[in-house]
Amino acid sequence: MAELIYRDEGYELVGAAMKVFNELGFGYQEKYYYRGYKNALLNLGYKVTEQLWTPLILAGKSIGGYYIDFLAEKGNARIVLELKVANAVYPQHIRQVYGYLKSNKIKLGIVIVFSKNGIISKRIVN
């Protein structure tokens, strides 16, 4: 079995989401989980860039762009984090994060879903 990319950081980041969920519970808008999660990341010593604008370039020209929820950095690890309030991780969430990874040449992204049944996470590797 291949080694997981940024294994320890990945577990730490998902664990932080679980702590936020355990304190807040379910039923809030995404912005409140976002704010709580940002504080949790900072408390864990991550450098956090939020709402990172990333242009989409085709043939040397920008054809649009998007905002990444968080880029968390610690040591050599650079991880894209996308938060959702939903019932599951859906294919469009995976495609969205994969696009972020490709555009920014980042190895790992994690979709974190705050659901009525708890935290659901999915690692996406570029």
Secondary structure by P-SEA (a helix, b strand, c coil): cccccaaaaaaaaaaaaaaaaaaccccccaaaaaaaaaaaaaaacccccccbbbbbbcccccccbbbbccccccccbbbbbbbbbcccccaaaaaaaaaaaaaacccbbbbbbbccccbbbbbbcc
